[in-house]
Amino acid sequence: MSIRQQIPPVLTLALPLILAELGWMSMGIVDTIMVGHMANPALAISAAALGQVLYNTIAFGIAGILLGLDTYLSQSHGAGRFEEANRWLLHGLILAAGLALTLILIILCAPALMLRLPIDHAVLTGSVAFLGALNYGTPALFLYFTLRRYLQAFNHVRPIAVALVTANLINVCGNWLLIYGHAFGPFHIPALGVTGAGLATSFSRCYLALFMVIALWRIERRHHYGLRSVTRHFEPRRLRRLALLGAPAGGQIFVEISIFGMVTFLIGVMGRLPLAGHEIALNCASFTFMVPFAISAAAAVRVGQAIGRKAPAEAASAGWAAILLGAGVMACFSAVLLLFPHAIAASFTTDRDVIAATIPLLFVAAIFQFFDGLQITATGSLRGAGNTHAGLVVQIVGYWVIGLPIGYLFGFRLHYGAVGLWLGLCAGLIVAGTTLTLIWRHTTKKLKSSTVTQEPLTTIH
């Protein structure tokens, strides 16, 4: 299939995932909007920002190890080896349980370090409470994440979208009840503020996990993939292979999210107002990022399935189709951010100072949208081919070796403040997007000239 012929199937798989990812990101945005209408919006948004960034940095870095399932599940599906895919899912669940426990313990210990940071104490206190509330949903988050890999590798993506959309409704209702407090006759729900937003998110994640379990059970009854009869003996070697493949993918996510975490900390030192503006702009950039992120997941599945069928040319064209789609949609988002920055910022809060702090950051976000689309879709294509190392190396260099020093120079030495730090992020994304696209180009040449074997890890490195 040519690149043009691959666009429809990639879109068919990606569209429900896009809806799902936008739904996922909407939870954080809804939290920010609803706490942004509390009595002190700068304080509330800043507290939620620190809590979200810290939790997401650690959680998605750790959970990213499970992305190795994308390669094994999609290639097993492409080869028609359903029993093998089921074994990978079983060991993915075992790995997810251990990773969830690790995250819970880290979050429990985090306040001891957080309260020593040189940031407004009121902001830190709110962040610690928000973080603790989010931690209740950690086991459900990892269960959802694991079951989702299986469903999308088997092309059952509609339940994922439905789950995220409905979970948002639960999150909105939970926020309304728990942030502001309400009385229903003799029953009184206290106003928990930022903590209430974290609890509402945890409730919605529990719902997500339950939805995935029911969806998988129904799909198994209909398609008979053999999940109920899968051999349940533990294979340490299989678990080790899954962890070794997924660790670079998790490391890559950690590197990418942690650079935003570091920038959040540095802006937090500048005060509540810059931090609030940063949180709103970061929510917007993260929201647009969810579209190519979903396309990236579709790319990993399509490339992996093609490799499993021993169709390397089809795998190459599927990857290029995803990269073109990701870059194109992000170019459109760039235009939206450039044309409507005030309206976007004003949708989060009515505080004029916070809006003024947000708008310049939205302009910088508009600059790096295209390259953000390139880097994440190229990463997904490479993951489908079994290469989880390239993205990690490129992003370490792009963000930490190049981007952060540039941001520090502009932000602190040249006194551009938060805008300067975002310019550093922009430089890092330009490097990452360009380099990863070139690596995929090199990979496609190998794909077309090689004979794809049955072993997923021996495809392309």
Protein Blocks (a to p, Z undefined) as FASTA:
>chain_A
ZZklmmmmmmmmmmmmmmmmmmmmmmmmmmmmmmmmmmblmlmmmmmmmmmmmmmmmmmm
mmmmmmmmmmmmmmmmmnopaklmmmmmmmmmmmmmmmmmmmmmmmmmmmmmmmmpccdf
klmmmmmmmmmmmmmmmmmmmmmmmmmmmmmmnopaklmmmmmmmmmmmmmmmmmmmmno
paehjbccddekjmlmmmmmmmmmmmmmmmmmmmmmmmmmmnonolmmgcfbdcfklmmm
mmmmmmmmmmmmmmmmmmmmmmmmmmmmnojklmmmmmmmmmmmmmmmmmmmmmmmmmmm
mmmmmmmnopaklmmmmmmmmmmmmmmmmmmmmmmmmmmmmmmmmmmpmcfklmmmmmmm
mmmmmmmmmmmmmmmmmmmmmmmnopaklmmmmmmmmmmmmmmmmmmmmmmmnonmjmlm
mmmmmmmmmmmmmmmmmmmmmmmmmmmmpccdfblklmcZZ
